[in-house]
């Protein structure tokens, strides 16, 4: 077994549940684009709050406003995306060692 820095399996998955004409949603996408440009390996999935999958996530995470942002399936924020907090969180995810098994 060996330990390697970085995410255990590829990019960090970010899910954004957004509503139409939402300024915070547009801001969240802009922030995610910037973080990707800064070298964070992100895989962003966007869902509409009106879609059944989007409604389910909003209900499951008790989100009252858009965008709902999940990082690797876990609640991160709702409403305005805290950019600095997300950048810190992504750095920690990238620094976290993961274990691989090999012969």
Buried (B, 14 or more C-beta within 10 A) or exposed (E): EEEEEEBEEEEBBBBBBBBEEBEBBEBBBEBBEEBBEEEBBBEBEBBBBEEEEBBEBBEEBEBEEBBBBBBBEEBBBBBBBBBEEBBEBBEEBBEEEEEEEEE
